[in-house]
């Protein structure tokens, strides 16, 4: 969503996407196909990211890892 917002804001200043700049989004949301030039996007597993965050917190609480 941030990448799409950036593209729209850049266009309001006369900056052309993808001619003048390149951008890559994250999360591979379906909305990326709705803009004029499709946005390249990296797919990530939200579930795996959440699981890893919980594991990091558990390790911090157990003293196995220092606060980041």
C-alpha positions as CSV (number, residue, x, y, z in Angstrom):
1,X,0.0,0.0,0.0
2,X,2.9,2.4,0.8
3,X,4.5,1.7,-2.6
4,X,1.2,2.4,-4.4
5,X,0.7,5.6,-2.4
6,X,4.3,6.7,-3.3
7,X,3.6,6.1,-7.0
8,X,0.5,8.2,-6.9
9,X,2.2,11.0,-5.0
10,X,5.2,11.0,-7.4
11,X,2.7,11.3,-10.4
12,X,1.2,14.4,-8.8
13,X,4.7,16.0,-9.1
14,X,5.0,14.9,-12.7
15,X,7.4,12.0,-12.0
16,X,6.6,9.1,-14.2
17,X,6.4,5.5,-13.0
18,X,8.2,3.3,-14.2
19,X,10.1,5.6,-16.6
20,X,11.6,7.9,-13.9
21,X,11.9,5.5,-10.9
22,X,11.7,1.9,-9.9
23,X,10.0,0.6,-6.7
24,X,9.3,-2.8,-5.3
25,X,6.4,-3.5,-2.9
26,X,6.1,-6.2,-0.2
27,X,3.3,-8.6,0.7
28,X,2.2,-9.1,-3.0
29,X,-1.3,-7.6,-2.5
30,X,-3.8,-7.9,-5.3
31,X,-4.1,-4.1,-5.6
32,X,-0.7,-3.9,-7.2
33,X,-2.3,-5.1,-10.5
34,X,-4.8,-2.2,-10.4
35,X,-2.3,0.6,-11.1
36,X,-1.3,1.5,-14.7
37,X,2.0,-0.2,-14.7
38,X,2.0,-3.3,-12.5
39,X,4.2,-3.0,-9.5
40,X,6.8,-5.7,-8.8
41,X,6.1,-7.1,-5.3
42,X,7.8,-9.6,-3.0
43,X,5.5,-12.2,-1.4
44,X,6.1,-12.8,2.3
45,X,4.2,-15.1,4.7
46,X,2.5,-12.9,7.2
47,X,1.9,-16.0,9.4
48,X,5.7,-16.9,9.4
49,X,6.6,-13.3,10.2
50,X,4.2,-13.3,13.2
51,X,5.5,-16.7,14.4
52,X,9.1,-15.5,14.2
53,X,8.2,-12.3,16.2
54,X,6.7,-14.4,18.9
55,X,9.7,-16.7,19.0
56,X,12.0,-13.6,19.3
57,X,9.9,-12.3,22.2
58,X,9.9,-15.7,24.0
59,X,13.7,-15.8,23.7
60,X,14.1,-12.2,25.0
61,X,11.8,-13.1,28.0
62,X,13.8,-16.2,28.7
63,X,17.0,-14.3,28.7
64,X,18.3,-16.2,25.7
65,X,18.5,-13.1,23.5
66,X,19.2,-9.5,24.2
67,X,16.6,-6.8,23.3
68,X,17.0,-5.8,19.7
